[in-house]
Amino acid sequence: MVYWIRVVWGEGSLRYETTIQRAVETTGVGLHSGVPVSIRIKPAPPSTGIVFLRSDLEHFPIPASYRHVAKVSYATSLMRQGVLISTTEHLLSVFYSMGIDNVLVEINNLEVPILDGSGEPFVELIRGAGIRTYRRRRRYLRVRRPVSVEGNGKRITILPADRFLLTCDIYFDHPLVGKQSLEMEVTPENYAREIAPARTFGFEHELDQMRDMGLIRGATLESAVCFDRSRVLNPGGLRFPDECCRHKALDLIGDLALIGRPLLGHVIAERAGHAMHVALVSKIMSDPSLYEVLSFDQLATRVTHALVS
């Protein structure tokens, strides 16, 4: 803990809210819908949060909040007054981990573009846009006591901590996946290097069933990793030996972003998925006794006093 304070003390990006310096945009297709889509990410004033604007529907706003979660099966979708934004988790994961508090995301169709299946293209967009720091103090959500959701051999827990720590365990019955684990502190640098490049993935024997369900209509080997029974079908192979676990961590962070504030706690996910992620967020936010909201300076003062005493 002493090391953490020494590293970050005095950095305005942790004390104050942020947005981007200039608007940036990209185009692609939706992973599940296959529809062409463009997004334009624009600066926003303090306390705006992350807000999607359906530019094809008179800029109808949908805040990125747990209050507007619609579906969480194979992706996390938001809906407000019948207007949908699908597959939000990759973009939200990048905003959350790269320390972006306030932006407007203009989108002209119902699904965020999948791009290469990872968070890396969005990280590069943010880097190209630059980050602007406001003078309004950032407020963190710190979990005060352990909270868990579990079922069917899966579990997700969050423990009190003064940083954002992540432990992610997955298991898939495949020779190139199996059991994988990842543990790290989520910082912009760690995220951009260790998590953002990890791509979404699937298995060849499940493709027909998923397409019959109306899913992955936009998936290609340029936008996802695909495994057959014994190998990776992508010509370039995997970006990490444990790319699947790292991508699950990316998804998890994107779902935690629906809290709407930077999180302080140790999240431990054991074979969890979107539904369980969102259930944890809802459980926390439904009980104010489970958390406190405080500024970076309040947190640092508290930790310093604890160390001295």
Contacts in CASP RR format, 6 or more apart in sequence:
PFRMAT RR
TARGET T0000
AUTHOR 0000-0000-0000
METHOD contacts of the structure
MODEL  1
MVYWIRVVWGEGSLRYETTIQRAVETTGVGLHSGVPVSIRIKPAPPSTGI
VFLRSDLEHFPIPASYRHVAKVSYATSLMRQGVLISTTEHLLSVFYSMGI
DNVLVEINNLEVPILDGSGEPFVELIRGAGIRTYRRRRRYLRVRRPVSVE
GNGKRITILPADRFLLTCDIYFDHPLVGKQSLEMEVTPENYAREIAPART
FGFEHELDQMRDMGLIRGATLESAVCFDRSRVLNPGGLRFPDECCRHKAL
DLIGDLALIGRPLLGHVIAERAGHAMHVALVSKIMSDPSLYEVLSFDQLA
TRVTHALVS
1 162 0 8 1.000
1 303 0 8 1.000
1 307 0 8 1.000
2 307 0 8 1.000
4 162 0 8 1.000
4 163 0 8 1.000
5 300 0 8 1.000
5 303 0 8 1.000
5 304 0 8 1.000
8 14 0 8 1.000
9 300 0 8 1.000
12 133 0 8 1.000
13 99 0 8 1.000
13 131 0 8 1.000
13 133 0 8 1.000
14 138 0 8 1.000
14 296 0 8 1.000
15 137 0 8 1.000
15 138 0 8 1.000
15 295 0 8 1.000
15 296 0 8 1.000
15 297 0 8 1.000
16 133 0 8 1.000
16 134 0 8 1.000
16 135 0 8 1.000
16 136 0 8 1.000
16 137 0 8 1.000
16 138 0 8 1.000
17 46 0 8 1.000
17 47 0 8 1.000
17 101 0 8 1.000
17 102 0 8 1.000
17 133 0 8 1.000
17 134 0 8 1.000
17 136 0 8 1.000
17 137 0 8 1.000
17 138 0 8 1.000
18 99 0 8 1.000
18 100 0 8 1.000
18 101 0 8 1.000
18 102 0 8 1.000
18 131 0 8 1.000
18 132 0 8 1.000
18 133 0 8 1.000
18 134 0 8 1.000
18 138 0 8 1.000
19 43 0 8 1.000
19 44 0 8 1.000
19 45 0 8 1.000
19 46 0 8 1.000
19 48 0 8 1.000
19 100 0 8 1.000
19 101 0 8 1.000
19 102 0 8 1.000
19 103 0 8 1.000
19 131 0 8 1.000
19 132 0 8 1.000
19 134 0 8 1.000
20 41 0 8 1.000
20 42 0 8 1.000
20 43 0 8 1.000
20 100 0 8 1.000
20 103 0 8 1.000
20 126 0 8 1.000
20 129 0 8 1.000
20 130 0 8 1.000
20 131 0 8 1.000
20 132 0 8 1.000
21 43 0 8 1.000
21 129 0 8 1.000
21 130 0 8 1.000
21 131 0 8 1.000
21 132 0 8 1.000
22 43 0 8 1.000
22 129 0 8 1.000
22 130 0 8 1.000
23 40 0 8 1.000
23 41 0 8 1.000
23 42 0 8 1.000
23 43 0 8 1.000
23 129 0 8 1.000
24 40 0 8 1.000
24 41 0 8 1.000
24 125 0 8 1.000
24 126 0 8 1.000
24 128 0 8 1.000
24 129 0 8 1.000
25 38 0 8 1.000
25 39 0 8 1.000
25 40 0 8 1.000
25 41 0 8 1.000
26 38 0 8 1.000
26 39 0 8 1.000
26 113 0 8 1.000
26 115 0 8 1.000
26 121 0 8 1.000
26 125 0 8 1.000
27 36 0 8 1.000
27 37 0 8 1.000
27 38 0 8 1.000
27 39 0 8 1.000
27 113 0 8 1.000
28 36 0 8 1.000
28 37 0 8 1.000
28 38 0 8 1.000
28 113 0 8 1.000
28 114 0 8 1.000
28 115 0 8 1.000
29 35 0 8 1.000
29 36 0 8 1.000
29 37 0 8 1.000
29 113 0 8 1.000
29 114 0 8 1.000
29 218 0 8 1.000
29 223 0 8 1.000
30 37 0 8 1.000
30 86 0 8 1.000
30 87 0 8 1.000
30 109 0 8 1.000
30 111 0 8 1.000
30 112 0 8 1.000
30 113 0 8 1.000
30 114 0 8 1.000
30 217 0 8 1.000
30 218 0 8 1.000
31 75 0 8 1.000
31 87 0 8 1.000
31 111 0 8 1.000
31 114 0 8 1.000
31 117 0 8 1.000
31 200 0 8 1.000
31 216 0 8 1.000
31 218 0 8 1.000
31 219 0 8 1.000
31 223 0 8 1.000
31 224 0 8 1.000
32 74 0 8 1.000
32 75 0 8 1.000
32 86 0 8 1.000
32 87 0 8 1.000
32 111 0 8 1.000
32 214 0 8 1.000
32 215 0 8 1.000
32 216 0 8 1.000
32 217 0 8 1.000
32 218 0 8 1.000
33 86 0 8 1.000
33 109 0 8 1.000
33 110 0 8 1.000
33 111 0 8 1.000
33 217 0 8 1.000
33 218 0 8 1.000
34 111 0 8 1.000
34 217 0 8 1.000
34 218 0 8 1.000
35 109 0 8 1.000
35 110 0 8 1.000
35 111 0 8 1.000
36 109 0 8 1.000
37 107 0 8 1.000
37 108 0 8 1.000
37 109 0 8 1.000
37 110 0 8 1.000
37 111 0 8 1.000
37 112 0 8 1.000
37 113 0 8 1.000
38 107 0 8 1.000
38 108 0 8 1.000
38 109 0 8 1.000
38 113 0 8 1.000
39 91 0 8 1.000
39 105 0 8 1.000
39 106 0 8 1.000
39 107 0 8 1.000
39 108 0 8 1.000
39 112 0 8 1.000
39 113 0 8 1.000
40 55 0 8 1.000
40 105 0 8 1.000
40 106 0 8 1.000
41 103 0 8 1.000
41 104 0 8 1.000
41 105 0 8 1.000
41 106 0 8 1.000
41 125 0 8 1.000
41 126 0 8 1.000
41 129 0 8 1.000
42 103 0 8 1.000
42 104 0 8 1.000
42 105 0 8 1.000
42 106 0 8 1.000
43 102 0 8 1.000
43 103 0 8 1.000
43 104 0 8 1.000
43 132 0 8 1.000
44 51 0 8 1.000
44 102 0 8 1.000
44 103 0 8 1.000
44 104 0 8 1.000
45 102 0 8 1.000
46 101 0 8 1.000
46 102 0 8 1.000
46 134 0 8 1.000
46 136 0 8 1.000
47 102 0 8 1.000
47 136 0 8 1.000
48 102 0 8 1.000
48 103 0 8 1.000
48 104 0 8 1.000
49 63 0 8 1.000
49 64 0 8 1.000
49 101 0 8 1.000
49 102 0 8 1.000
49 103 0 8 1.000
49 260 0 8 1.000
50 63 0 8 1.000
50 64 0 8 1.000
50 92 0 8 1.000
50 95 0 8 1.000
50 100 0 8 1.000
50 102 0 8 1.000
50 103 0 8 1.000
50 105 0 8 1.000
50 257 0 8 1.000
50 260 0 8 1.000
51 61 0 8 1.000
51 62 0 8 1.000
51 63 0 8 1.000
51 64 0 8 1.000
51 103 0 8 1.000
51 104 0 8 1.000
51 105 0 8 1.000
52 61 0 8 1.000
52 62 0 8 1.000
52 63 0 8 1.000
52 64 0 8 1.000
52 78 0 8 1.000
52 85 0 8 1.000
52 88 0 8 1.000
52 105 0 8 1.000
52 107 0 8 1.000
53 59 0 8 1.000
53 60 0 8 1.000
53 61 0 8 1.000
53 62 0 8 1.000
53 104 0 8 1.000
53 105 0 8 1.000
53 106 0 8 1.000
53 107 0 8 1.000
54 60 0 8 1.000
54 62 0 8 1.000
54 83 0 8 1.000
54 85 0 8 1.000
54 107 0 8 1.000
54 108 0 8 1.000
54 110 0 8 1.000
55 106 0 8 1.000
55 107 0 8 1.000
55 108 0 8 1.000
56 108 0 8 1.000
56 109 0 8 1.000
57 83 0 8 1.000
59 106 0 8 1.000
60 80 0 8 1.000
60 81 0 8 1.000
60 83 0 8 1.000
61 80 0 8 1.000
62 68 0 8 1.000
62 78 0 8 1.000
62 79 0 8 1.000
62 80 0 8 1.000
62 83 0 8 1.000
62 85 0 8 1.000
63 80 0 8 1.000
64 78 0 8 1.000
64 88 0 8 1.000
64 92 0 8 1.000
64 257 0 8 1.000
64 258 0 8 1.000
64 260 0 8 1.000
65 78 0 8 1.000
65 258 0 8 1.000
65 260 0 8 1.000
66 258 0 8 1.000
66 259 0 8 1.000
66 260 0 8 1.000
66 278 0 8 1.000
66 281 0 8 1.000
66 282 0 8 1.000
66 285 0 8 1.000
68 78 0 8 1.000
68 79 0 8 1.000
68 80 0 8 1.000
69 76 0 8 1.000
69 77 0 8 1.000
69 78 0 8 1.000
69 79 0 8 1.000
69 258 0 8 1.000
69 278 0 8 1.000
69 282 0 8 1.000
70 77 0 8 1.000
70 78 0 8 1.000
70 79 0 8 1.000
70 84 0 8 1.000
71 77 0 8 1.000
71 79 0 8 1.000
71 86 0 8 1.000
72 255 0 8 1.000
72 274 0 8 1.000
72 275 0 8 1.000
72 277 0 8 1.000
72 278 0 8 1.000
73 274 0 8 1.000
73 275 0 8 1.000
74 210 0 8 1.000
74 215 0 8 1.000
74 274 0 8 1.000
75 86 0 8 1.000
75 87 0 8 1.000
75 88 0 8 1.000
75 89 0 8 1.000
75 274 0 8 1.000
76 87 0 8 1.000
76 88 0 8 1.000
76 89 0 8 1.000
76 92 0 8 1.000
76 251 0 8 1.000
76 254 0 8 1.000
76 255 0 8 1.000
76 258 0 8 1.000
76 274 0 8 1.000
76 277 0 8 1.000
76 278 0 8 1.000
77 84 0 8 1.000
77 85 0 8 1.000
77 86 0 8 1.000
77 87 0 8 1.000
77 88 0 8 1.000
78 84 0 8 1.000
78 85 0 8 1.000
78 86 0 8 1.000
78 88 0 8 1.000
79 85 0 8 1.000
84 110 0 8 1.000
85 107 0 8 1.000
85 110 0 8 1.000
85 111 0 8 1.000
85 112 0 8 1.000
86 110 0 8 1.000
86 111 0 8 1.000
86 112 0 8 1.000
87 111 0 8 1.000
87 112 0 8 1.000
87 114 0 8 1.000
88 112 0 8 1.000
88 254 0 8 1.000
89 250 0 8 1.000
89 251 0 8 1.000
89 254 0 8 1.000
89 255 0 8 1.000
89 274 0 8 1.000
90 112 0 8 1.000
90 114 0 8 1.000
90 117 0 8 1.000
90 118 0 8 1.000
90 119 0 8 1.000
90 122 0 8 1.000
90 200 0 8 1.000
90 250 0 8 1.000
90 251 0 8 1.000
90 254 0 8 1.000
91 105 0 8 1.000
91 112 0 8 1.000
91 119 0 8 1.000
91 122 0 8 1.000
92 254 0 8 1.000
92 255 0 8 1.000
92 257 0 8 1.000
92 258 0 8 1.000
93 119 0 8 1.000
93 195 0 8 1.000
93 250 0 8 1.000
93 251 0 8 1.000
93 253 0 8 1.000
93 254 0 8 1.000
93 257 0 8 1.000
94 100 0 8 1.000
94 119 0 8 1.000
94 122 0 8 1.000
94 123 0 8 1.000
94 126 0 8 1.000
94 191 0 8 1.000
94 196 0 8 1.000
95 103 0 8 1.000
95 126 0 8 1.000
95 257 0 8 1.000
96 253 0 8 1.000
96 254 0 8 1.000
96 256 0 8 1.000
96 257 0 8 1.000
96 262 0 8 1.000
97 186 0 8 1.000
97 187 0 8 1.000
97 188 0 8 1.000
97 191 0 8 1.000
97 192 0 8 1.000
97 195 0 8 1.000
97 196 0 8 1.000
97 253 0 8 1.000
98 123 0 8 1.000
98 126 0 8 1.000
98 131 0 8 1.000
98 188 0 8 1.000
98 191 0 8 1.000
98 192 0 8 1.000
99 131 0 8 1.000
99 188 0 8 1.000
99 262 0 8 1.000
100 126 0 8 1.000
100 131 0 8 1.000
101 138 0 8 1.000
101 262 0 8 1.000
102 134 0 8 1.000
114 200 0 8 1.000
114 218 0 8 1.000
114 219 0 8 1.000
114 223 0 8 1.000
114 224 0 8 1.000
115 121 0 8 1.000
115 122 0 8 1.000
115 223 0 8 1.000
116 199 0 8 1.000
116 222 0 8 1.000
116 223 0 8 1.000
117 199 0 8 1.000
117 200 0 8 1.000
117 223 0 8 1.000
117 224 0 8 1.000
118 196 0 8 1.000
118 197 0 8 1.000
118 198 0 8 1.000
118 199 0 8 1.000
118 200 0 8 1.000
118 239 0 8 1.000
118 247 0 8 1.000
118 250 0 8 1.000
119 196 0 8 1.000
119 197 0 8 1.000
119 198 0 8 1.000
119 250 0 8 1.000
120 192 0 8 1.000
120 196 0 8 1.000
120 197 0 8 1.000
122 196 0 8 1.000
123 191 0 8 1.000
123 192 0 8 1.000
123 196 0 8 1.000
137 295 0 8 1.000
137 296 0 8 1.000
137 297 0 8 1.000
138 262 0 8 1.000
138 295 0 8 1.000
138 296 0 8 1.000
139 261 0 8 1.000
139 293 0 8 1.000
139 294 0 8 1.000
139 295 0 8 1.000
140 261 0 8 1.000
140 262 0 8 1.000
140 263 0 8 1.000
140 264 0 8 1.000
140 293 0 8 1.000
140 294 0 8 1.000
140 295 0 8 1.000
140 296 0 8 1.000
140 299 0 8 1.000
141 259 0 8 1.000
141 260 0 8 1.000
141 261 0 8 1.000
141 262 0 8 1.000
141 263 0 8 1.000
141 264 0 8 1.000
141 291 0 8 1.000
141 292 0 8 1.000
141 293 0 8 1.000
142 160 0 8 1.000
142 162 0 8 1.000
142 264 0 8 1.000
142 265 0 8 1.000
142 291 0 8 1.000
142 292 0 8 1.000
142 293 0 8 1.000
142 294 0 8 1.000
142 299 0 8 1.000
143 158 0 8 1.000
143 159 0 8 1.000
143 160 0 8 1.000
143 161 0 8 1.000
143 263 0 8 1.000
143 264 0 8 1.000
143 265 0 8 1.000
143 284 0 8 1.000
143 290 0 8 1.000
143 291 0 8 1.000
144 160 0 8 1.000
144 289 0 8 1.000
144 290 0 8 1.000
144 291 0 8 1.000
144 292 0 8 1.000
145 160 0 8 1.000
145 290 0 8 1.000
146 157 0 8 1.000
146 158 0 8 1.000
146 159 0 8 1.000
146 160 0 8 1.000
147 157 0 8 1.000
147 158 0 8 1.000
147 280 0 8 1.000
147 283 0 8 1.000
147 284 0 8 1.000
147 290 0 8 1.000
148 155 0 8 1.000
148 156 0 8 1.000
148 157 0 8 1.000
148 158 0 8 1.000
148 280 0 8 1.000
149 155 0 8 1.000
149 156 0 8 1.000
149 157 0 8 1.000
149 272 0 8 1.000
149 276 0 8 1.000
149 279 0 8 1.000
149 280 0 8 1.000
149 283 0 8 1.000
150 156 0 8 1.000
151 276 0 8 1.000
153 270 0 8 1.000
153 271 0 8 1.000
154 270 0 8 1.000
154 271 0 8 1.000
154 272 0 8 1.000
154 273 0 8 1.000
154 276 0 8 1.000
155 268 0 8 1.000
155 269 0 8 1.000
155 270 0 8 1.000
155 271 0 8 1.000
155 272 0 8 1.000
155 276 0 8 1.000
156 267 0 8 1.000
156 268 0 8 1.000
156 269 0 8 1.000
156 270 0 8 1.000
156 272 0 8 1.000
156 273 0 8 1.000
156 276 0 8 1.000
156 277 0 8 1.000
156 279 0 8 1.000
156 280 0 8 1.000
157 267 0 8 1.000
157 268 0 8 1.000
158 265 0 8 1.000
158 266 0 8 1.000
158 267 0 8 1.000
158 268 0 8 1.000
158 280 0 8 1.000
158 284 0 8 1.000
159 265 0 8 1.000
159 266 0 8 1.000
159 268 0 8 1.000
160 265 0 8 1.000
160 266 0 8 1.000
161 264 0 8 1.000
161 265 0 8 1.000
161 266 0 8 1.000
162 264 0 8 1.000
162 265 0 8 1.000
162 299 0 8 1.000
162 303 0 8 1.000
163 185 0 8 1.000
163 264 0 8 1.000
163 265 0 8 1.000
163 266 0 8 1.000
164 185 0 8 1.000
164 186 0 8 1.000
164 262 0 8 1.000
164 263 0 8 1.000
164 264 0 8 1.000
164 265 0 8 1.000
164 267 0 8 1.000
165 183 0 8 1.000
165 184 0 8 1.000
165 185 0 8 1.000
165 186 0 8 1.000
165 265 0 8 1.000
165 266 0 8 1.000
165 267 0 8 1.000
166 182 0 8 1.000
166 183 0 8 1.000
166 184 0 8 1.000
166 185 0 8 1.000
166 186 0 8 1.000
166 249 0 8 1.000
166 252 0 8 1.000
166 253 0 8 1.000
166 266 0 8 1.000
166 267 0 8 1.000
166 269 0 8 1.000
167 181 0 8 1.000
167 182 0 8 1.000
167 183 0 8 1.000
167 266 0 8 1.000
167 267 0 8 1.000
167 268 0 8 1.000
167 269 0 8 1.000
168 181 0 8 1.000
168 182 0 8 1.000
168 183 0 8 1.000
168 245 0 8 1.000
168 248 0 8 1.000
168 249 0 8 1.000
168 252 0 8 1.000
168 269 0 8 1.000
169 179 0 8 1.000
169 180 0 8 1.000
169 181 0 8 1.000
169 245 0 8 1.000
169 269 0 8 1.000
169 270 0 8 1.000
169 271 0 8 1.000
170 177 0 8 1.000
170 178 0 8 1.000
170 179 0 8 1.000
170 180 0 8 1.000
170 181 0 8 1.000
170 244 0 8 1.000
170 245 0 8 1.000
170 248 0 8 1.000
170 271 0 8 1.000
171 177 0 8 1.000
171 178 0 8 1.000
171 179 0 8 1.000
171 180 0 8 1.000
171 271 0 8 1.000
172 178 0 8 1.000
172 203 0 8 1.000
172 244 0 8 1.000
174 203 0 8 1.000
174 227 0 8 1.000
174 229 0 8 1.000
175 230 0 8 1.000
176 227 0 8 1.000
176 230 0 8 1.000
176 231 0 8 1.000
176 232 0 8 1.000
176 238 0 8 1.000
177 227 0 8 1.000
177 244 0 8 1.000
180 242 0 8 1.000
180 244 0 8 1.000
180 245 0 8 1.000
181 242 0 8 1.000
181 245 0 8 1.000
182 242 0 8 1.000
182 245 0 8 1.000
182 246 0 8 1.000
182 249 0 8 1.000
184 190 0 8 1.000
184 194 0 8 1.000
184 195 0 8 1.000
186 195 0 8 1.000
186 253 0 8 1.000
191 253 0 8 1.000
194 246 0 8 1.000
195 246 0 8 1.000
195 249 0 8 1.000
195 250 0 8 1.000
195 253 0 8 1.000
196 250 0 8 1.000
197 239 0 8 1.000
197 240 0 8 1.000
197 246 0 8 1.000
198 239 0 8 1.000
198 240 0 8 1.000
198 243 0 8 1.000
198 244 0 8 1.000
198 246 0 8 1.000
198 247 0 8 1.000
198 249 0 8 1.000
198 250 0 8 1.000
199 223 0 8 1.000
199 224 0 8 1.000
199 225 0 8 1.000
199 239 0 8 1.000
199 243 0 8 1.000
199 247 0 8 1.000
200 223 0 8 1.000
200 224 0 8 1.000
200 225 0 8 1.000
200 247 0 8 1.000
201 224 0 8 1.000
201 225 0 8 1.000
201 226 0 8 1.000
201 227 0 8 1.000
201 243 0 8 1.000
201 244 0 8 1.000
201 247 0 8 1.000
202 224 0 8 1.000
202 225 0 8 1.000
202 226 0 8 1.000
202 227 0 8 1.000
203 226 0 8 1.000
203 227 0 8 1.000
203 228 0 8 1.000
204 226 0 8 1.000
204 227 0 8 1.000
204 228 0 8 1.000
204 229 0 8 1.000
204 233 0 8 1.000
205 228 0 8 1.000
205 229 0 8 1.000
207 216 0 8 1.000
207 219 0 8 1.000
207 226 0 8 1.000
210 216 0 8 1.000
211 217 0 8 1.000
216 224 0 8 1.000
219 226 0 8 1.000
221 233 0 8 1.000
221 234 0 8 1.000
221 235 0 8 1.000
225 232 0 8 1.000
225 234 0 8 1.000
225 237 0 8 1.000
225 238 0 8 1.000
225 243 0 8 1.000
225 244 0 8 1.000
226 232 0 8 1.000
226 233 0 8 1.000
226 234 0 8 1.000
227 233 0 8 1.000
232 238 0 8 1.000
240 246 0 8 1.000
248 269 0 8 1.000
248 273 0 8 1.000
249 269 0 8 1.000
251 273 0 8 1.000
251 274 0 8 1.000
251 277 0 8 1.000
252 267 0 8 1.000
252 269 0 8 1.000
252 272 0 8 1.000
252 273 0 8 1.000
252 277 0 8 1.000
255 274 0 8 1.000
255 277 0 8 1.000
255 278 0 8 1.000
255 281 0 8 1.000
256 263 0 8 1.000
256 267 0 8 1.000
256 277 0 8 1.000
256 281 0 8 1.000
258 278 0 8 1.000
258 281 0 8 1.000
259 281 0 8 1.000
259 284 0 8 1.000
259 285 0 8 1.000
261 293 0 8 1.000
264 299 0 8 1.000
269 276 0 8 1.000
269 277 0 8 1.000
283 290 0 8 1.000
284 290 0 8 1.000
284 291 0 8 1.000
294 302 0 8 1.000
END
